[in-house]
Amino acid sequence: MTAGLRRRRLQPGRLLLYALMSVLAVVFVAPVYLLVITSLKSFDQVSLSRMWDLPRGFSLDSFDRAWNGGEGVIGMRGSFWNSVRMALPATVISCFTGSLNGYVLSKWRFPGSNLLFAAILFGMFIPYQSVLVPLVDVLRELRLYGTINGLILTHVVYGIPITTLIFRNFYAGVPNEMVEASAIDGADFFGIYRHVMLPLSIPGFVVVAIWQFTSIWNEFLFGLIITNAPALRPVTVTLQNLSGSQYTQWNVQMAGALIVALPTLLVYMFLGRYFLRGMMAGALKG
């Protein structure tokens, strides 16, 4: 009886909560709905007065033109693969660099290690815009300006603070006795990392990989400044330029936006649960 009365008292509050969640869901889904239906329309169906209407016919012509180009539209196919060539190695290198940094700063303390860690974290708060000029100068000296490798190096360097923070917090939860026992057994610095820390840090790698891949794939400013040739630009820069010379084809723009969003969407669809498990396991705690 008491449980039944408690459920009845909570029912109005639950209804209010569900109503609020439903309203927020509609607000969140509405732009996605508009994006999808506009991308499936032909150009003559696109107008402000009919933007919420469903397309009169199913057509993938907008996606074909966004991907391959045509009629004054620069296709995204080449730039899409530029982003793949950039994001995958940058993500992998960022993961292992942050993992090694976190391993050293959590299990191999040395004088000044806390100061070094604070200096690394300071890089998270430096605006990109404030270092563009010296960044370009450095890349020119290294002969990496205007190249995919220059973008990879830039994203790896800017990923060091966040990846180091995540892995340091994750490794801080690993008992020091495991490291000490491995050292007593004769394992050296890299032996302990390879046989002890690395197998335990798979949840941390999943969190960092998803975080870094999403950030690198969606980044625009570095791709615009560092690449000086249209053939080398990442897909986000090409999306910004995905328009005709005399008028904007909004159906093609929306199709291009869906193509750009597809890789990160797939990553979260297939790896999202592992991302949550990684956070629960301690990769973002501390």
C-alpha positions as a Markdown table, in Angstrom:
| # | Residue | x | y | z |
|---|---|---|---|---|
| 1 | Met | 0.0 | 0.0 | 0.0 |
| 2 | Thr | 2.8 | 2.4 | 0.9 |
| 3 | Ala | 4.7 | 1.7 | -2.3 |
| 4 | Gly | 1.5 | 2.2 | -4.3 |
| 5 | Leu | 0.8 | 5.6 | -2.7 |
| 6 | Arg | 4.5 | 6.6 | -3.3 |
| 7 | Arg | 4.2 | 5.7 | -6.9 |
| 8 | Arg | 1.0 | 7.8 | -7.2 |
| 9 | Arg | 2.7 | 10.8 | -5.5 |
| 10 | Leu | 5.6 | 10.5 | -7.9 |
| 11 | Gln | 3.4 | 10.1 | -11.0 |
| 12 | Pro | 2.8 | 13.9 | -11.7 |
| 13 | Gly | 6.5 | 14.6 | -11.3 |
| 14 | Arg | 7.4 | 11.8 | -13.6 |
| 15 | Leu | 4.9 | 13.0 | -16.2 |
| 16 | Leu | 6.3 | 16.5 | -16.0 |
| 17 | Leu | 9.8 | 15.1 | -16.4 |
| 18 | Tyr | 8.8 | 13.0 | -19.4 |
| 19 | Ala | 7.1 | 16.0 | -21.0 |
| 20 | Leu | 10.2 | 18.1 | -20.5 |
| 21 | Met | 12.4 | 15.4 | -22.0 |
| 22 | Ser | 10.0 | 15.0 | -24.9 |
| 23 | Val | 10.2 | 18.7 | -25.7 |
| 24 | Leu | 14.0 | 18.7 | -25.5 |
| 25 | Ala | 14.1 | 15.7 | -27.8 |
| 26 | Val | 12.0 | 17.4 | -30.3 |
| 27 | Val | 14.2 | 20.5 | -30.2 |
| 28 | Phe | 17.3 | 18.3 | -30.7 |
| 29 | Val | 15.8 | 16.2 | -33.5 |
| 30 | Ala | 14.2 | 19.0 | -35.4 |
| 31 | Pro | 17.4 | 20.3 | -37.1 |
| 32 | Val | 18.4 | 16.7 | -37.9 |
| 33 | Tyr | 15.0 | 16.1 | -39.5 |
| 34 | Leu | 15.4 | 19.3 | -41.5 |
| 35 | Leu | 18.9 | 18.2 | -42.6 |
| 36 | Val | 17.8 | 14.8 | -43.8 |
| 37 | Ile | 14.6 | 15.8 | -45.7 |
| 38 | Thr | 16.3 | 18.8 | -47.4 |
| 39 | Ser | 19.2 | 16.5 | -48.6 |
| 40 | Leu | 16.6 | 14.2 | -50.2 |
| 41 | Lys | 14.9 | 17.0 | -52.1 |
| 42 | Ser | 15.6 | 18.3 | -55.6 |
| 43 | Phe | 16.6 | 21.9 | -55.9 |
| 44 | Asp | 13.2 | 23.1 | -57.1 |
| 45 | Gln | 11.6 | 21.7 | -53.9 |
| 46 | Val | 13.9 | 23.7 | -51.5 |
| 47 | Ser | 12.2 | 26.9 | -50.2 |
| 48 | Leu | 11.6 | 28.5 | -46.8 |
| 49 | Ser | 7.9 | 28.2 | -47.1 |
| 50 | Arg | 8.1 | 24.4 | -47.7 |
| 51 | Met | 11.2 | 23.5 | -45.7 |
| 52 | Trp | 9.4 | 21.3 | -43.2 |
| 53 | Asp | 7.5 | 19.4 | -46.0 |
| 54 | Leu | 8.6 | 15.8 | -46.9 |
| 55 | Pro | 10.3 | 15.4 | -50.3 |
| 56 | Arg | 7.9 | 14.6 | -53.1 |
| 57 | Gly | 10.2 | 11.9 | -54.4 |
| 58 | Phe | 13.1 | 9.9 | -53.1 |
| 59 | Ser | 16.4 | 10.9 | -54.7 |
| 60 | Leu | 20.1 | 10.7 | -53.9 |
| 61 | Asp | 21.1 | 13.2 | -56.6 |
| 62 | Ser | 22.1 | 15.7 | -53.9 |
| 63 | Phe | 24.5 | 13.2 | -52.4 |
| 64 | Asp | 26.0 | 12.4 | -55.8 |
| 65 | Arg | 26.6 | 16.0 | -56.5 |
| 66 | Ala | 28.0 | 16.7 | -53.1 |
| 67 | Trp | 30.4 | 13.7 | -53.4 |
| 68 | Asn | 31.4 | 14.0 | -57.1 |
| 69 | Gly | 30.7 | 17.7 | -57.8 |
| 70 | Gly | 29.2 | 19.2 | -60.9 |
| 71 | Glu | 27.6 | 22.4 | -62.1 |
| 72 | Gly | 29.9 | 24.7 | -60.2 |
| 73 | Val | 30.0 | 22.5 | -57.1 |
| 74 | Ile | 33.4 | 21.2 | -55.8 |
| 75 | Gly | 33.0 | 17.6 | -54.9 |
| 76 | Met | 34.0 | 16.2 | -51.5 |
| 77 | Arg | 35.4 | 12.9 | -52.5 |
| 78 | Gly | 39.0 | 13.9 | -52.5 |
| 79 | Ser | 38.8 | 15.9 | -49.4 |
| 80 | Phe | 37.0 | 13.1 | -47.6 |
| 81 | Trp | 39.9 | 10.8 | -48.1 |
| 82 | Asn | 42.3 | 13.6 | -47.1 |
| 83 | Ser | 40.5 | 13.7 | -43.7 |
| 84 | Val | 40.7 | 9.9 | -43.4 |
| 85 | Arg | 44.5 | 10.1 | -44.1 |
| 86 | Met | 44.8 | 12.8 | -41.5 |
| 87 | Ala | 42.5 | 11.7 | -38.8 |
| 88 | Leu | 43.4 | 8.0 | -38.5 |
| 89 | Pro | 47.2 | 8.4 | -38.0 |
| 90 | Ala | 46.8 | 11.5 | -35.9 |
| 91 | Thr | 44.4 | 9.6 | -33.6 |
| 92 | Val | 46.7 | 6.6 | -33.2 |
| 93 | Ile | 49.8 | 8.7 | -32.6 |
| 94 | Ser | 47.9 | 10.9 | -30.1 |
| 95 | Cys | 46.7 | 7.8 | -28.2 |
| 96 | Phe | 50.1 | 6.3 | -27.8 |
| 97 | Thr | 51.8 | 9.6 | -27.0 |
| 98 | Gly | 49.2 | 10.4 | -24.3 |
| 99 | Ser | 49.5 | 6.9 | -23.0 |
| 100 | Leu | 53.2 | 7.1 | -22.5 |
| 101 | Asn | 53.0 | 10.5 | -21.0 |
| 102 | Gly | 50.3 | 9.4 | -18.6 |
| 103 | Tyr | 52.3 | 6.3 | -17.7 |
| 104 | Val | 55.4 | 8.4 | -16.9 |
| 105 | Leu | 53.6 | 11.1 | -14.9 |
| 106 | Ser | 51.6 | 8.6 | -12.8 |
| 107 | Lys | 54.0 | 5.7 | -12.2 |
| 108 | Trp | 57.5 | 7.2 | -12.7 |
| 109 | Arg | 57.5 | 10.3 | -10.6 |
| 110 | Phe | 60.5 | 12.5 | -10.7 |
| 111 | Pro | 61.4 | 16.0 | -9.4 |
| 112 | Gly | 59.3 | 18.6 | -11.2 |
| 113 | Ser | 56.9 | 16.0 | -12.6 |
| 114 | Asn | 53.9 | 17.9 | -11.2 |
| 115 | Leu | 55.2 | 21.1 | -12.7 |
| 116 | Leu | 55.7 | 19.4 | -16.1 |
| 117 | Phe | 52.1 | 18.0 | -15.9 |
| 118 | Ala | 50.7 | 21.5 | -15.1 |
| 119 | Ala | 52.7 | 22.9 | -18.1 |
| 120 | Ile | 51.3 | 20.3 | -20.4 |
| 121 | Leu | 47.7 | 21.0 | -19.2 |
| 122 | Phe | 48.3 | 24.7 | -19.8 |
| 123 | Gly | 48.3 | 23.9 | -23.5 |
| 124 | Met | 44.6 | 23.1 | -23.3 |
| 125 | Phe | 43.8 | 26.8 | -22.6 |
| 126 | Ile | 45.9 | 28.3 | -25.4 |
| 127 | Pro | 43.5 | 29.5 | -28.2 |
| 128 | Tyr | 44.3 | 28.2 | -31.6 |
| 129 | Gln | 44.1 | 31.7 | -33.1 |
| 130 | Ser | 47.0 | 33.0 | -31.0 |
| 131 | Val | 49.6 | 30.6 | -32.3 |
| 132 | Leu | 48.6 | 30.4 | -36.0 |
| 133 | Val | 51.5 | 32.6 | -37.2 |
| 134 | Pro | 54.3 | 30.9 | -35.3 |
| 135 | Leu | 52.7 | 27.5 | -36.1 |
| 136 | Val | 52.9 | 28.3 | -39.8 |
| 137 | Asp | 56.5 | 29.5 | -39.4 |
| 138 | Val | 57.5 | 26.3 | -37.6 |
| 139 | Leu | 55.8 | 24.1 | -40.2 |
| 140 | Arg | 57.6 | 26.0 | -43.0 |
| 141 | Glu | 60.9 | 25.4 | -41.3 |
| 142 | Leu | 60.1 | 21.7 | -41.1 |
| 143 | Arg | 58.9 | 21.7 | -44.7 |
| 144 | Leu | 55.5 | 20.4 | -43.6 |
| 145 | Tyr | 53.4 | 23.5 | -44.4 |
| 146 | Gly | 50.7 | 22.8 | -46.9 |
| 147 | Thr | 50.9 | 19.0 | -46.4 |
| 148 | Ile | 48.7 | 16.3 | -44.7 |
| 149 | Asn | 51.7 | 15.4 | -42.6 |
| 150 | Gly | 51.8 | 19.0 | -41.2 |
| 151 | Leu | 48.1 | 18.7 | -40.2 |
| 152 | Ile | 48.9 | 15.3 | -38.5 |
| 153 | Leu | 51.7 | 16.8 | -36.5 |
| 154 | Thr | 49.6 | 19.8 | -35.5 |
| 155 | His | 46.7 | 17.6 | -34.2 |
| 156 | Val | 49.1 | 15.3 | -32.4 |
| 157 | Val | 50.8 | 18.2 | -30.6 |
| 158 | Tyr | 47.5 | 19.8 | -29.7 |
| 159 | Gly | 46.1 | 16.5 | -28.5 |
| 160 | Ile | 48.9 | 15.9 | -26.0 |
| 161 | Pro | 47.3 | 17.9 | -23.1 |
| 162 | Ile | 43.9 | 16.1 | -23.1 |
| 163 | Thr | 45.3 | 12.7 | -23.9 |
| 164 | Thr | 47.9 | 13.0 | -21.2 |
| 165 | Leu | 45.3 | 14.1 | -18.7 |
| 166 | Ile | 42.9 | 11.2 | -19.5 |
| 167 | Phe | 45.7 | 8.5 | -19.3 |
| 168 | Arg | 47.3 | 9.9 | -16.2 |
| 169 | Asn | 44.0 | 9.8 | -14.4 |
| 170 | Phe | 43.4 | 6.3 | -15.7 |
| 171 | Tyr | 46.8 | 4.9 | -14.7 |
| 172 | Ala | 46.6 | 6.6 | -11.3 |
| 173 | Gly | 44.0 | 3.9 | -10.5 |
| 174 | Val | 46.4 | 1.1 | -11.3 |
| 175 | Pro | 48.0 | -0.3 | -8.1 |
| 176 | Asn | 51.6 | 0.7 | -7.7 |
| 177 | Glu | 52.3 | -2.8 | -6.4 |
| 178 | Met | 51.8 | -4.2 | -9.9 |
| 179 | Val | 54.5 | -1.9 | -11.3 |
| 180 | Glu | 56.8 | -2.7 | -8.4 |
| 181 | Ala | 56.3 | -6.5 | -8.8 |
| 182 | Ser | 57.0 | -6.3 | -12.5 |
| 183 | Ala | 60.2 | -4.3 | -11.8 |
| 184 | Ile | 61.3 | -6.9 | -9.3 |
| 185 | Asp | 60.7 | -9.6 | -11.9 |
| 186 | Gly | 63.2 | -7.8 | -14.2 |
| 187 | Ala | 60.9 | -5.8 | -16.5 |
| 188 | Asp | 62.3 | -2.5 | -17.6 |
| 189 | Phe | 60.4 | 0.8 | -18.4 |
| 190 | Phe | 58.9 | -0.4 | -21.7 |
| 191 | Gly | 58.5 | -3.9 | -20.5 |
| 192 | Ile | 56.2 | -2.8 | -17.7 |
| 193 | Tyr | 54.3 | -0.5 | -20.1 |
| 194 | Arg | 53.9 | -3.3 | -22.7 |
| 195 | His | 53.0 | -6.2 | -20.5 |
| 196 | Val | 51.2 | -4.5 | -17.6 |
| 197 | Met | 49.9 | -1.0 | -18.3 |
| 198 | Leu | 49.0 | -1.4 | -22.0 |
| 199 | Pro | 46.6 | -4.4 | -21.6 |
| 200 | Leu | 44.9 | -2.7 | -18.7 |
| 201 | Ser | 44.4 | 0.6 | -20.5 |
| 202 | Ile | 42.1 | -0.6 | -23.4 |
| 203 | Pro | 39.1 | 1.4 | -21.9 |
| 204 | Gly | 41.3 | 4.4 | -21.8 |
| 205 | Phe | 42.4 | 4.0 | -25.4 |
| 206 | Val | 38.8 | 3.7 | -26.5 |
| 207 | Val | 37.8 | 6.9 | -24.7 |
| 208 | Val | 40.9 | 8.8 | -26.1 |
| 209 | Ala | 40.5 | 7.4 | -29.6 |
| 210 | Ile | 36.8 | 8.4 | -29.9 |
| 211 | Trp | 37.6 | 11.9 | -28.4 |
| 212 | Gln | 40.5 | 12.5 | -30.6 |
| 213 | Phe | 39.0 | 11.2 | -33.8 |
| 214 | Thr | 35.9 | 13.3 | -33.4 |
| 215 | Ser | 37.9 | 16.4 | -32.6 |
| 216 | Ile | 40.3 | 16.0 | -35.4 |
| 217 | Trp | 37.7 | 15.1 | -38.0 |
| 218 | Asn | 35.5 | 18.1 | -37.1 |
| 219 | Glu | 38.3 | 20.6 | -36.9 |
| 220 | Phe | 38.2 | 23.5 | -39.4 |
| 221 | Leu | 40.7 | 26.2 | -38.6 |
| 222 | Phe | 43.9 | 24.3 | -38.9 |
| 223 | Gly | 42.7 | 22.6 | -42.1 |
| 224 | Leu | 41.9 | 26.0 | -43.6 |
| 225 | Ile | 45.2 | 27.7 | -42.6 |
| 226 | Ile | 47.8 | 24.9 | -42.9 |
| 227 | Thr | 46.6 | 23.5 | -46.3 |
| 228 | Asn | 47.3 | 25.9 | -49.1 |
| 229 | Ala | 46.0 | 23.8 | -52.0 |
| 230 | Pro | 42.4 | 22.7 | -52.6 |
| 231 | Ala | 43.5 | 19.2 | -53.4 |
| 232 | Leu | 44.9 | 18.8 | -49.8 |
| 233 | Arg | 42.1 | 20.3 | -47.8 |
| 234 | Pro | 40.1 | 18.2 | -45.3 |
| 235 | Val | 36.5 | 17.6 | -45.8 |
| 236 | Thr | 35.3 | 20.3 | -43.3 |
| 237 | Val | 37.0 | 23.0 | -45.4 |
| 238 | Thr | 35.5 | 21.7 | -48.6 |
| 239 | Leu | 32.0 | 21.6 | -47.0 |
| 240 | Gln | 32.3 | 25.3 | -46.2 |
| 241 | Asn | 33.0 | 25.9 | -49.9 |
| 242 | Leu | 30.3 | 23.5 | -51.1 |
| 243 | Ser | 28.2 | 26.0 | -53.0 |
| 244 | Gly | 27.6 | 27.1 | -56.5 |
| 245 | Ser | 29.3 | 30.2 | -57.9 |
| 246 | Gln | 26.0 | 32.2 | -58.3 |
| 247 | Tyr | 23.6 | 30.6 | -55.9 |
| 248 | Thr | 23.6 | 28.1 | -53.0 |
| 249 | Gln | 22.1 | 24.7 | -53.5 |
| 250 | Trp | 20.9 | 24.0 | -50.0 |
| 251 | Asn | 20.0 | 20.4 | -50.8 |
| 252 | Val | 23.6 | 19.7 | -51.8 |
| 253 | Gln | 24.8 | 21.5 | -48.7 |
| 254 | Met | 22.7 | 19.4 | -46.5 |
| 255 | Ala | 23.8 | 16.2 | -48.2 |
| 256 | Gly | 27.4 | 17.3 | -47.8 |
| 257 | Ala | 26.8 | 17.9 | -44.1 |
| 258 | Leu | 25.4 | 14.4 | -43.7 |
| 259 | Ile | 28.4 | 12.9 | -45.5 |
| 260 | Val | 30.8 | 14.8 | -43.2 |
| 261 | Ala | 28.9 | 13.7 | -40.1 |
| 262 | Leu | 28.7 | 10.1 | -41.1 |
| 263 | Pro | 32.1 | 8.8 | -39.8 |
| 264 | Thr | 31.7 | 10.3 | -36.3 |
| 265 | Leu | 28.1 | 9.2 | -36.2 |
| 266 | Leu | 29.2 | 5.6 | -37.0 |
| 267 | Val | 32.0 | 5.8 | -34.4 |
| 268 | Tyr | 29.5 | 6.7 | -31.7 |
| 269 | Met | 26.9 | 4.2 | -32.9 |
| 270 | Phe | 29.3 | 1.2 | -32.7 |
| 271 | Leu | 31.7 | 2.3 | -30.0 |
| 272 | Gly | 29.5 | 4.6 | -27.9 |
| 273 | Arg | 28.9 | 1.9 | -25.3 |
| 274 | Tyr | 32.6 | 1.3 | -24.9 |
| 275 | Phe | 33.1 | 5.0 | -24.5 |
| 276 | Leu | 30.8 | 5.0 | -21.5 |
| 277 | Arg | 32.5 | 1.9 | -20.1 |
| 278 | Gly | 35.8 | 3.6 | -20.4 |
| 279 | Met | 34.6 | 6.6 | -18.5 |
| 280 | Met | 33.0 | 4.4 | -15.9 |
| 281 | Ala | 36.3 | 2.5 | -15.6 |
| 282 | Gly | 38.1 | 5.7 | -14.7 |
| 283 | Ala | 39.5 | 7.1 | -17.9 |
| 284 | Leu | 38.0 | 10.5 | -17.1 |
| 285 | Lys | 38.0 | 10.4 | -13.4 |
| 286 | Gly | 40.6 | 11.9 | -11.0 |
